[in-house]
Amino acid sequence: MPLVVRRAMPAEIRRALVVAIPAWLVSRALAAATLWICWLRNGHSFPVSGHGAPGATGLWAWDAAWYRSIAEHGYGGQLHAHGERFFPLLPLLGRWVGAVFGGHPGAALLVIANVSALGFGVGVALLAQRELGDRAAAATWLTLLAPGGAVLAVAYAEALAGMLAVAYLLAVRARGAATWWAVPAGVLGGLARPTGFLIAVVPLVELWLSRHDRDRRRQSTLLAAVAAPAVGAAVYCLWTAAVDGDLLLPFTAQSSPGLRGGMLANPLHGLFVAPNRAGMPVPLRVAVVVLALALLVLVWRRLPPSIALWSTVLLLAAVTSAQGTSLPRYLSTDFPLLLALGAVASRRGPAVVACMVSAAAFVAVGVSGFGSGMVF
């Protein structure tokens, strides 16, 4: 590797850190303020917010309580049925790192989530620098302040999965030996969330676009990157097959009553029929989806087709919920949408306005979610 490249990489990372750290600090402060507002609104207490996991309140609302319970007791511990829908990477890390915290996996989960959120922000800044030029700041701020982004500060898998996803994209879009880093990132991403394996479409498209390329080494690396996320998901599925006798249980568990209704359910029911308590009022749900579709058009115009296709698949997965639940969180994880928005709102004035609107939505969604008014 030439000396100039060795010197450029640390400088690139330093620029990404300079962009990401302020956004990360502000988003942590907003998450804390969101919890405080919710606590005040509910008479100096937090309501129970969850589906069966013990202690689902406050900082441990909704899925956070499930991840803590799995980290502390395993899948066969104190959980009710359907806990296998929570993929194992985050609770496993919580259990292992929890030993460093005196046997407190809950504390470890919070540290992992918040450190991963910083890594996610740095990765988004790097990706924006490489794909969009000097538009990294707006894209990074919008990603960390996205509506639904409060879950990046609590014990949810989104921060860890986001960090692994952006690392995977950076590796796939790189040249030379760096592309091999997509393999471990992909395997771990497949173990992080049910939608983790979908990112395999990125190297698949890159393979198709480079089909006339004579660089056989890169093609073999991309093939390994295609397989990696599926391998990660398959490892977990094989475990559930051995323990529970159901290979697809991590995915079919989502079809249980009261949950999202399967991986690919009829989106019309979720948008127009599902009750408000399951997510958001119908007009707001429709407006959010329309905005996401508009951003997707920008993604196809501003970003490489491989990333644009992955963003499209994620959007499809987000809206195909029979219950219309967790829409802000699902769309916030589709960070190419926010990269595209950052590209068109890169000037100071539009960027500040976009970030302020996003921050207000961040707080509103967070207060509703911690207050049990909206499913995170």
C-alpha positions in Angstrom: 0.0 0.0 0.0 1.5 3.4 -1.0 2.6 5.7 1.8 0.1 8.3 0.8 -2.8 5.9 1.3 -1.5 4.9 4.8 -1.4 8.6 5.8 -4.8 9.4 4.2 -6.8 6.7 6.1 -6.1 8.1 9.6 -6.9 11.6 8.4 -10.2 10.3 6.9 -11.2 8.7 10.1 -10.2 11.8 12.1 -12.6 13.9 9.9 -15.3 11.3 10.5 -14.8 11.5 14.2 -14.9 15.3 14.2 -18.3 15.0 12.4 -19.7 12.1 14.4 -18.8 13.0 18.0 -20.8 16.2 18.3 -23.9 14.5 16.7 -23.5 11.5 19.0 -23.3 13.7 22.1 -26.3 15.8 21.1 -28.3 12.6 20.4 -27.4 11.2 23.9 -28.5 14.4 25.5 -31.8 14.3 23.5 -32.4 10.7 24.6 -31.8 11.6 28.2 -34.2 14.6 27.9 -36.8 12.4 26.2 -36.7 10.0 29.2 -36.9 12.9 31.6 -39.9 14.4 29.8 -41.7 11.1 29.8 -41.0 10.6 33.5 -42.5 14.0 34.3 -45.5 13.5 32.0 -46.3 10.2 33.8 -46.3 11.5 37.3 -42.6 10.9 38.1 -42.8 7.3 36.9 -42.7 5.2 33.8 -45.5 3.0 32.5 -44.9 -0.6 31.5 -44.1 -0.8 27.8 -43.6 -4.2 26.3 -44.9 -7.7 25.3 -44.1 -10.0 28.2 -40.5 -9.3 29.1 -40.1 -8.5 32.8 -39.2 -4.9 33.8 -40.2 -3.3 30.5 -40.3 0.2 31.7 -38.3 3.4 31.4 -34.8 2.8 30.0 -35.8 -0.9 29.5 -39.0 -0.2 27.6 -40.2 -2.6 24.9 -37.4 -4.7 23.3 -34.7 -3.5 25.7 -36.2 -5.6 28.5 -36.2 -8.6 26.2 -32.5 -8.2 25.3 -31.7 -7.8 29.0 -33.6 -10.8 30.0 -32.0 -12.9 27.3 -28.5 -11.7 28.3 -29.2 -12.5 32.0 -31.2 -15.8 31.7 -30.9 -17.1 28.1 -33.7 -17.9 25.7 -35.1 -20.5 28.0 -35.0 -18.4 31.2 -37.7 -16.0 32.4 -39.0 -15.2 28.9 -42.5 -15.9 27.6 -42.9 -17.5 24.2 -41.6 -15.9 21.0 -38.4 -14.6 22.5 -36.4 -16.3 19.7 -37.4 -13.4 17.4 -34.6 -11.4 19.1 -31.4 -12.3 17.4 -28.5 -13.4 19.6 -25.5 -11.1 18.9 -26.4 -8.2 21.3 -27.5 -10.4 24.3 -24.4 -12.6 23.8 -22.1 -9.6 23.9 -24.1 -8.2 26.9 -23.5 -11.5 28.8 -19.8 -11.6 27.9 -19.0 -8.0 28.4 -21.2 -8.0 31.6 -18.5 -10.0 33.3 -16.3 -6.9 33.1 -19.1 -5.0 34.9 -19.2 -7.3 37.8 -21.8 -9.6 36.3 -24.2 -6.9 35.2 -25.2 -7.7 31.6 -27.8 -4.8 31.6 -25.0 -2.2 32.1 -23.0 -3.9 29.4 -25.9 -3.7 27.0 -26.2 0.0 27.5 -22.4 0.6 27.0 -22.4 -1.6 23.9 -25.4 0.2 22.4 -24.0 3.7 23.0 -20.4 2.8 21.8 -21.9 1.1 18.8 -24.0 4.3 18.1 -20.8 6.3 17.9 -19.2 3.7 15.6 -22.3 3.9 13.5 -22.1 7.6 13.2 -18.4 7.4 12.3 -19.1 4.8 9.7 -21.9 6.9 8.2 -19.6 9.9 8.0 -17.0 7.8 6.2 -19.5 6.4 3.8 -20.9 9.9 3.1 -17.4 11.2 2.5 -16.7 8.5 0.0 -20.0 8.3 -1.8 -21.2 11.9 -1.6 -18.1 14.0 -1.2 -18.3 16.9 1.3 -21.7 16.1 2.6 -20.8 13.9 5.6 -21.9 16.3 8.3 -25.6 16.6 7.4 -25.9 12.9 6.7 -24.3 12.0 10.0 -26.5 14.3 12.1 -29.6 13.2 10.4 -28.8 9.6 11.0 -28.1 10.0 14.7 -31.1 12.4 15.2 -33.6 10.4 13.1 -37.1 9.9 14.4 -37.0 6.6 16.3 -33.3 7.2 16.9 -33.8 7.2 20.7 -33.4 3.4 20.5 -29.7 4.0 19.6 -29.2 5.1 23.2 -30.9 2.1 24.9 -30.4 -1.7 24.9 -31.7 -2.2 21.3 -29.8 -4.0 18.6 -30.2 -1.1 16.1 -26.9 0.7 17.0 -24.8 -2.5 16.8 -26.6 -3.7 13.6 -26.2 -0.2 12.0 -22.5 -0.1 12.8 -22.0 -3.6 11.3 -24.0 -2.7 8.2 -22.1 0.5 7.4 -18.8 -1.4 8.0 -20.0 -4.0 5.5 -20.9 -1.3 2.9 -17.6 0.4 3.3 -15.8 -2.9 2.8 -17.8 -4.0 -0.2 -17.4 -0.7 -1.9 -13.6 -0.6 -1.2 -11.0 -2.1 -3.5 -8.3 -4.6 -2.7 -7.8 -6.6 0.5 -10.1 -4.3 2.5 -13.1 -5.9 0.8 -12.5 -9.1 2.9 -13.6 -7.2 6.0 -17.2 -7.5 4.6 -17.1 -11.2 5.5 -16.8 -10.9 9.3 -19.0 -7.8 9.3 -21.6 -9.7 7.3 -21.6 -12.8 9.5 -22.1 -10.7 12.6 -24.7 -8.5 10.9 -26.7 -11.7 10.1 -26.6 -12.6 13.8 -27.7 -9.1 14.9 -31.2 -8.6 13.5 -33.8 -10.5 11.4 -33.2 -8.1 8.5 -29.4 -8.4 8.7 -29.2 -10.9 5.8 -30.8 -8.5 3.4 -27.6 -6.5 3.0 -26.2 -9.4 0.9 -27.9 -7.7 -2.1 -25.2 -5.0 -2.1 -22.2 -7.3 -3.1 -24.6 -9.2 -5.3 -25.3 -6.1 -7.4 -21.6 -5.2 -7.3 -20.8 -8.7 -8.7 -23.3 -8.2 -11.5 -21.9 -4.7 -12.4 -18.4 -6.0 -12.4 -19.2 -9.3 -14.3 -16.8 -8.3 -17.1 -14.0 -7.4 -14.7 -11.0 -9.6 -14.9 -10.1 -9.2 -11.3 -11.0 -12.7 -10.2 -9.8 -12.1 -6.6 -12.3 -9.3 -6.1 -15.1 -11.4 -7.6 -14.3 -14.3 -5.2 -14.3 -11.8 -2.3 -17.6 -10.4 -3.3 -19.0 -13.9 -3.5 -17.9 -14.5 0.1 -19.4 -11.2 1.1 -22.8 -12.3 -0.4 -22.8 -15.5 1.6 -21.6 -14.0 4.9 -24.9 -12.4 6.2 -26.9 -15.6 5.3 -24.3 -17.6 7.1 -24.7 -15.5 10.3 -28.5 -15.9 10.1 -28.2 -19.6 9.3 -26.1 -20.2 12.4 -28.9 -18.9 14.6 -31.6 -20.8 12.7 -29.6 -24.0 13.0 -29.4 -23.4 16.8 -33.2 -23.0 17.1 -33.7 -26.1 15.0 -31.5 -28.1 17.4 -33.1 -26.6 20.5 -36.7 -26.0 19.5 -37.1 -28.2 16.4 -38.0 -25.2 14.2 -35.4 -24.0 11.7 -37.3 -20.8 10.8 -38.5 -19.9 14.3 -36.5 -16.7 14.5 -38.6 -15.4 11.5 -41.9 -17.2 12.0 -42.1 -16.0 15.7 -42.9 -12.5 14.3 -46.3 -13.9 13.1 -47.6 -14.4 16.6 -50.7 -12.3 17.6 -49.8 -8.8 18.7 -46.4 -8.7 17.0 -45.5 -7.2 13.6 -47.3 -10.0 11.7 -44.5 -11.8 9.8 -41.5 -10.7 7.7 -43.6 -9.8 4.6 -47.2 -9.0 5.6 -49.9 -7.0 3.8 -48.8 -3.4 4.2 -52.3 -2.0 3.6 -53.6 -3.4 6.9 -50.6 -2.0 8.8 -51.1 1.4 7.2 -54.8 1.9 7.1 -56.5 -0.6 9.4 -54.2 -1.4 12.4 -55.3 0.5 15.6 -53.5 3.6 16.6 -52.2 2.0 19.8 -50.1 -0.3 17.5 -48.1 2.6 16.1 -49.2 6.0 14.7 -52.5 7.5 13.5 -53.3 6.5 10.0 -52.7 9.9 8.3 -49.3 10.1 10.0 -48.3 6.6 8.9 -49.2 7.4 5.3 -47.4 10.7 5.4 -44.2 9.0 6.8 -44.3 6.3 4.1 -44.8 8.9 1.3 -41.8 10.9 2.6 -39.7 7.7 2.7 -40.7 6.9 -0.9 -39.6 10.4 -1.9 -36.3 9.9 -0.1 -35.9 6.6 -1.9 -36.1 8.4 -5.2 -33.2 10.5 -4.0 -31.3 7.4 -3.0 -31.5 6.0 -6.5 -30.3 9.4 -7.9 -27.5 10.0 -5.4 -26.1 6.7 -4.3 -24.7 3.6 -6.1 -27.4 1.2 -7.4 -26.2 -1.6 -5.0 -26.9 0.6 -1.9 -30.1 1.9 -3.5 -31.4 -1.6 -4.0 -30.6 -2.5 -0.3 -32.4 0.6 0.8 -35.4 -0.3 -1.3 -35.5 -3.8 0.3 -35.3 -2.3 3.8 -38.1 0.1 3.0 -40.2 -2.8 1.8 -39.5 -4.7 5.0 -40.4 -1.7 7.1 -43.8 -1.1 5.6 -44.9 -4.7 5.3 -46.1 -5.1 8.9 -49.6 -6.2 9.5 -49.8 -4.2 12.7 -48.1 -1.0 11.5 -45.8 -1.1 14.4 -42.3 0.4 14.9 -42.4 2.3 11.6 -40.1 5.2 12.8 -37.5 2.8 14.1 -37.6 0.6 11.0 -37.2 3.6 8.6 -34.5 5.1 10.8 -32.4 2.0 10.3 -32.6 2.5 6.5 -29.8 5.1 6.7 -29.3 5.4 2.9 -32.5 7.4 3.0 -30.9 9.9 5.4 -27.7 9.9 3.4 -29.7 11.1 0.4 -31.5 13.7 2.5 -28.2 14.9 3.8 -26.9 15.2 0.2 -29.7 17.6 -0.8 -29.6 19.5 2.5 -25.9 19.9 2.6 -25.8 23.7 2.8 -25.8 25.1 6.3 -29.3 26.6 6.2 -31.3 23.6 4.9 -29.1 21.2 7.0 -29.9 23.1 10.2 -33.6 23.1 9.5 -33.6 19.4 8.6 -31.7 18.5 11.7 -34.0 20.6 14.0 -37.1 19.0 12.5 -35.6 15.6 12.9 -34.5 16.3 16.5 -38.1 17.4 17.3 -39.5 14.2 15.8 -36.8 12.3 17.7 -38.1 13.6 21.0 -41.7 13.2 20.1 -41.4 9.6 19.1 -39.2 8.9 22.0 -41.6 10.4 24.6 -44.4 8.4 23.0 -42.4 5.2 23.0 -41.1 5.4 26.5 -44.6 6.4 27.6 -46.2 3.3 26.0 -48.1 5.4 23.4 -46.1 4.0 20.4 -44.4 0.7 19.9 -40.6 1.3 19.5 
